[in-house]
Amino acid sequence: MKMRKWCMLVCPLLCAGILAGCGGSAEKEADVVERTELTEDQVQILVSAGYSEDRIRRGNLTEIDERILEEYAFALEYLEQKYGEEGFWLYNCDNGSLSDTPSVFYGTLESDNEVRYEVKVTSAGDSEGITDSYYGILMNESYEEYLQDLLSSYGVGCTEVSAEIQGLYGLAYDDSVLPRDAIESGMYLRAMATVYLESSDTGEAYCEAKAEEIQEKLYEKQVLGSFKLLFENGTEEYPTWINVFEKK
């Protein structure tokens, strides 16, 4: 009888403890930070990073959630500081759960959803810890004009340039710094471009020799990137690639 009463008292308590342990989530309760309100954009950023929408809408945020929101706010502030109020919208986040893993935000413009850029945050609040690809989008046309003018100044019959500035650039690369200014002042800038060239000869030997000359001139100027040179003579054309690397 005594054994039966002991089992009736102890077993429910033991079972409750086991169930409580089994019912714990992957996110430790100690890591959860209470937050009263979130905007819909903040909710969606956290959801896009792979976290539970139900938990987030309840306002139960982890330290990682808080870090992402801090980086998200910093990224938006950074974009407006560099480029003005363009109507930037960050809709997605690719983040690492470790503190030393950067978060990458993907965005568009409210006025043009065809524009796609990314912002990489390695340290929120640190101007050295954030870069973006929007600079390249903003400056592509200016870069094309610069490269065409530069080649023409070398006596090369350049009729057209189609370019894409590649990479992520920091706060120093704002909307007042044209590619011409950046390159002339020794700032790093890299692009991929197709260059259309008028040529009296589209033979392989001639075009290869000309390509080497152009490569050397771009190298001296530190116009970096990969360039497809398309030599054109009437209906004939000869394509060749050159790569210009940064001086060590």
C-alpha positions as CSV (number, residue, x, y, z in Angstrom):
1,M,0.0,0.0,0.0
2,K,2.8,2.4,0.9
3,M,4.6,1.5,-2.4
4,R,1.5,2.2,-4.3
5,K,1.1,5.7,-2.7
6,W,4.8,6.5,-3.4
7,C,4.3,5.6,-7.0
8,M,1.2,7.7,-7.3
9,L,3.1,10.7,-5.9
10,V,6.5,10.4,-7.5
11,C,5.7,9.0,-10.9
12,P,3.6,12.0,-12.1
13,L,6.4,14.4,-11.0
14,L,9.0,12.2,-12.7
15,C,7.0,12.0,-15.9
16,A,6.4,15.8,-15.8
17,G,10.2,16.4,-15.6
18,I,10.9,14.0,-18.5
19,L,8.2,15.6,-20.7
20,A,9.5,19.1,-19.9
21,G,12.9,18.0,-21.0
22,C,11.6,16.3,-24.2
23,G,9.5,19.3,-25.1
24,G,12.4,21.8,-25.1
25,S,12.9,23.6,-28.4
26,A,16.2,23.8,-30.3
27,E,16.4,27.5,-29.2
28,K,17.3,27.7,-25.6
29,E,14.9,29.7,-23.4
30,A,17.8,31.6,-22.0
31,D,18.7,32.9,-25.5
32,V,15.2,34.4,-26.0
33,V,14.9,38.1,-25.7
34,E,11.4,39.6,-25.2
35,R,10.5,42.3,-27.8
36,T,7.1,43.9,-27.8
37,E,6.7,45.2,-31.4
38,L,8.1,44.3,-34.8
39,T,7.2,45.9,-38.2
40,E,6.1,43.6,-41.0
41,D,9.4,44.2,-42.8
42,Q,11.3,43.1,-39.7
43,V,9.2,40.0,-39.4
44,Q,9.8,39.1,-43.0
45,I,13.6,39.6,-42.8
46,L,13.8,37.2,-39.9
47,V,11.6,34.7,-41.6
48,S,13.7,34.9,-44.8
49,A,16.7,34.1,-42.6
50,G,15.1,30.8,-41.8
51,Y,13.5,31.4,-38.4
52,S,10.0,30.5,-37.1
53,E,7.4,33.0,-38.1
54,D,5.1,31.9,-35.3
55,R,7.7,32.6,-32.6
56,I,8.8,35.8,-34.2
57,R,5.2,37.2,-34.4
58,R,4.9,36.4,-30.7
59,G,7.8,38.7,-30.1
60,N,10.1,35.9,-28.7
61,L,13.4,36.8,-30.3
62,T,16.8,35.1,-29.8
63,E,20.1,36.9,-29.6
64,I,20.7,36.0,-33.2
65,D,17.4,37.5,-34.2
66,E,18.3,40.7,-32.4
67,R,21.7,40.8,-34.2
68,I,20.1,40.4,-37.6
69,L,17.6,43.2,-36.9
70,E,20.5,45.5,-35.8
71,E,22.4,44.6,-39.0
72,Y,19.3,45.1,-41.0
73,A,18.7,48.6,-39.6
74,F,22.4,49.4,-40.1
75,A,22.3,48.3,-43.8
76,L,19.3,50.6,-44.5
77,E,20.9,53.5,-42.8
78,Y,24.2,52.9,-44.7
79,L,22.4,52.8,-48.1
80,E,20.6,56.1,-47.5
81,Q,23.8,57.7,-46.2
82,K,25.7,56.7,-49.4
83,Y,23.0,57.2,-52.0
84,G,20.2,59.3,-50.5
85,E,16.6,58.3,-50.1
86,E,16.3,56.1,-53.2
87,G,13.6,54.0,-51.5
88,F,15.7,51.0,-50.7
89,W,13.9,47.8,-49.7
90,L,15.7,44.8,-48.3
91,Y,13.6,41.7,-48.7
92,N,15.9,38.7,-47.9
93,C,18.7,37.8,-45.5
94,D,21.2,35.1,-45.8
95,N,23.0,34.9,-42.4
96,G,25.1,32.6,-40.4
97,S,24.2,31.7,-36.8
98,L,27.8,32.2,-35.6
99,S,28.8,35.6,-34.4
100,D,31.7,35.8,-36.8
101,T,29.7,35.0,-39.9
102,P,28.5,38.0,-42.0
103,S,24.9,38.6,-42.9
104,V,24.1,39.3,-46.6
105,F,20.9,41.2,-47.3
106,Y,19.3,41.2,-50.8
107,G,17.4,44.2,-51.9
108,T,15.6,46.1,-54.6
109,L,14.2,49.6,-55.1
110,E,10.6,50.6,-54.3
111,S,10.5,52.4,-57.6
112,D,12.1,49.6,-59.7
113,N,11.9,46.0,-58.7
114,E,14.1,45.0,-61.6
115,V,17.1,46.4,-59.7
116,R,18.8,43.7,-57.6
117,Y,21.7,44.4,-55.2
118,E,23.2,43.0,-52.0
119,V,24.6,44.4,-48.8
120,K,27.2,42.5,-46.7
121,V,27.4,43.3,-43.0
122,T,30.3,41.9,-41.0
123,S,29.9,44.3,-38.0
124,A,26.8,46.5,-37.4
125,G,27.7,50.1,-36.7
126,D,31.2,49.8,-38.2
127,S,31.7,51.7,-41.4
128,E,34.6,49.3,-42.3
129,G,32.3,46.3,-41.9
130,I,29.7,46.9,-44.6
131,T,29.8,46.8,-48.4
132,D,27.3,46.8,-51.2
133,S,26.9,46.0,-54.9
134,Y,24.5,48.9,-55.7
135,Y,27.5,51.2,-56.5
136,G,28.2,49.1,-59.5
137,I,24.6,49.2,-60.7
138,L,24.5,53.0,-60.3
139,M,27.9,53.5,-62.1
140,N,27.8,51.0,-64.9
141,E,26.9,53.6,-67.6
142,S,29.5,56.0,-66.4
143,Y,32.1,53.2,-66.4
144,E,31.2,52.3,-70.0
145,E,31.7,55.9,-71.1
146,Y,35.0,56.1,-69.2
147,L,36.4,52.9,-70.8
148,Q,35.3,54.0,-74.3
149,D,36.9,57.4,-73.9
150,L,40.1,55.9,-72.5
151,L,40.6,53.4,-75.4
152,S,39.8,56.2,-77.9
153,S,42.5,58.3,-76.3
154,Y,44.9,55.4,-77.1
155,G,44.0,55.6,-80.7
156,V,41.8,52.5,-80.6
157,G,38.6,52.7,-82.6
158,C,36.2,51.8,-79.8
159,T,32.5,52.0,-80.9
160,E,30.7,50.6,-77.9
161,V,31.3,49.2,-74.4
162,S,28.9,46.9,-72.5
163,A,30.1,46.5,-68.9
164,E,29.1,45.3,-65.4
165,I,31.0,46.6,-62.4
166,Q,31.6,43.6,-60.1
167,G,32.1,43.2,-56.4
168,L,31.0,44.9,-53.2
169,Y,32.2,48.4,-52.3
170,G,32.2,50.4,-49.0
171,L,31.2,53.8,-47.8
172,A,34.0,55.6,-49.8
173,Y,32.3,54.6,-53.0
174,D,29.3,56.9,-52.9
175,D,27.2,58.4,-55.6
176,S,29.7,61.4,-55.9
177,V,32.6,59.1,-56.9
178,L,32.6,58.3,-60.6
179,P,34.5,55.3,-61.9
180,R,36.8,57.7,-63.7
181,D,37.6,59.4,-60.4
182,A,38.0,56.1,-58.5
183,I,40.4,54.6,-61.0
184,E,42.4,57.8,-61.4
185,S,42.9,58.1,-57.7
186,G,44.0,54.5,-57.3
187,M,40.8,53.1,-55.7
188,Y,40.1,49.5,-56.4
189,L,37.4,48.8,-59.1
190,R,36.8,45.7,-61.1
191,A,34.5,45.0,-64.0
192,M,33.6,42.6,-66.8
193,A,33.0,44.1,-70.2
194,T,32.6,43.5,-73.9
195,V,34.4,46.1,-76.0
196,Y,33.6,46.6,-79.6
197,L,36.5,47.7,-81.7
198,E,36.8,48.9,-85.3
199,S,39.6,47.2,-87.1
200,S,41.1,47.1,-90.6
201,D,42.3,43.6,-90.0
202,T,40.5,40.8,-88.2
203,G,43.2,38.2,-88.7
204,E,44.2,36.2,-85.6
205,A,47.8,37.4,-85.4
206,Y,46.9,41.1,-85.8
207,C,44.0,40.9,-83.2
208,E,46.1,39.0,-80.7
209,A,48.9,41.6,-80.9
210,K,46.4,44.4,-80.5
211,A,44.8,42.7,-77.6
212,E,48.2,42.5,-75.8
213,E,48.8,46.2,-76.4
214,I,45.4,47.1,-74.9
215,Q,46.0,44.7,-72.0
216,E,49.2,46.4,-71.2
217,K,47.7,49.9,-71.3
218,L,44.8,48.9,-69.1
219,Y,47.3,47.3,-66.7
220,E,49.3,50.4,-66.4
221,K,46.2,52.4,-65.7
222,Q,44.9,49.7,-63.3
223,V,41.6,49.3,-65.2
224,L,40.9,45.9,-63.7
225,G,38.7,43.1,-64.8
226,S,37.9,40.6,-67.6
227,F,37.4,42.1,-71.1
228,K,36.1,40.5,-74.2
229,L,37.6,42.4,-77.2
230,L,35.5,42.1,-80.3
231,F,37.4,43.3,-83.4
232,E,35.0,44.1,-86.2
233,N,35.7,44.7,-89.9
234,G,32.5,44.9,-91.9
235,T,30.8,41.5,-91.5
236,E,34.0,39.9,-90.1
237,E,34.8,39.8,-86.4
238,Y,37.3,38.3,-84.1
239,P,36.8,37.9,-80.4
240,T,39.5,37.5,-77.8
241,W,39.7,37.8,-74.0
242,I,42.1,39.7,-71.8
243,N,42.4,39.8,-68.0
244,V,43.8,42.7,-66.1
245,F,44.9,42.0,-62.6
246,E,45.8,44.2,-59.7
247,K,49.4,45.1,-59.2
248,K,51.0,43.4,-56.2
